[in-house]
Amino acid sequence: MSEMRGERLQVMLSPEELALVDDFRFQHRMPTRAAAVRELLRHGLGVGGADGVSGVKSANYGVFNRGPDGHTQGSPEAAE
């Protein structure tokens, strides 16, 4: 894989997802969040799992199960 990084990718994460990225980063002593995300991408791409189903929303690919309004189901915030 080329070491040149010519493309920038912006990803929106929930606070819980960001905490998981940071936990992974610190557990593996990685220098930056970007390095951790690249390593997680390598792991995920090696495993597969995205089956290319059409009509699926981006929100369906989160780390946590979310309700129709975007909040984690069963969380105190969702009850408010």
C-alpha positions as CSV (number, residue, x, y, z in Angstrom):
1,M,0.0,0.0,0.0
2,S,1.3,3.4,-0.9
3,E,2.4,5.7,2.0
4,M,1.2,8.8,0.1
5,R,-2.0,10.0,1.6
6,G,-3.6,12.3,-1.0
7,E,-7.2,12.0,0.1
8,R,-8.9,13.4,3.2
9,L,-11.9,11.5,4.7
10,Q,-14.2,13.1,7.2
11,V,-16.1,10.8,9.4
12,M,-18.7,11.8,12.0
13,L,-18.7,9.7,15.2
14,S,-20.8,9.5,18.2
15,P,-19.1,10.2,21.6
16,E,-19.3,6.4,22.3
17,E,-17.7,5.5,18.9
18,L,-14.9,8.1,19.5
19,A,-14.3,6.7,23.0
20,L,-13.8,3.3,21.4
21,V,-11.3,4.7,18.9
22,D,-9.4,6.4,21.6
23,D,-9.4,3.3,23.8
24,F,-8.0,1.3,20.9
25,R,-5.4,4.0,20.2
26,F,-4.1,4.0,23.8
27,Q,-4.2,0.2,24.3
28,H,-2.1,-0.1,21.2
29,R,0.1,2.9,21.9
30,M,-0.7,4.6,18.6
31,P,0.5,8.1,18.1
32,T,-2.7,9.7,16.6
33,R,-6.4,9.0,16.2
34,A,-5.8,8.9,12.4
35,A,-3.3,6.1,12.9
36,A,-5.8,4.2,15.0
37,V,-8.6,4.6,12.4
38,R,-6.3,3.4,9.6
39,E,-5.4,0.3,11.7
40,L,-9.0,-0.3,12.5
41,L,-9.8,0.0,8.8
42,R,-7.1,-2.6,8.0
43,H,-8.6,-4.9,10.5
44,G,-12.1,-4.4,9.2
45,L,-11.3,-4.7,5.6
46,G,-9.5,-8.0,6.3
47,V,-12.6,-9.4,8.0
48,G,-15.2,-8.3,5.4
49,G,-18.8,-8.0,6.4
50,A,-20.2,-5.3,4.2
51,D,-22.4,-7.2,1.8
52,G,-23.3,-4.4,-0.6
53,V,-27.1,-4.4,0.2
54,S,-28.7,-1.5,-1.6
55,G,-31.0,0.9,0.1
56,V,-29.3,0.7,3.4
57,K,-28.7,4.0,5.2
58,S,-25.3,5.1,6.5
59,A,-26.8,5.2,10.0
60,N,-27.2,1.4,9.9
61,Y,-23.5,0.9,9.9
62,G,-22.8,2.4,13.4
63,V,-21.0,0.6,16.2
64,F,-24.0,0.8,18.5
65,N,-27.7,0.0,17.9
66,R,-29.6,3.3,17.6
67,G,-33.3,4.1,17.7
68,P,-35.2,5.9,14.9
69,D,-34.2,9.3,16.3
70,G,-30.5,8.5,16.4
71,H,-30.1,8.0,20.1
72,T,-29.0,4.7,21.7
73,Q,-32.1,2.7,22.5
74,G,-32.5,2.4,26.2
75,S,-30.2,5.2,27.1
76,P,-31.3,7.9,29.6
77,E,-31.0,10.5,26.9
78,A,-33.5,8.7,24.7
79,A,-36.1,8.8,27.5
80,E,-36.0,12.6,27.7
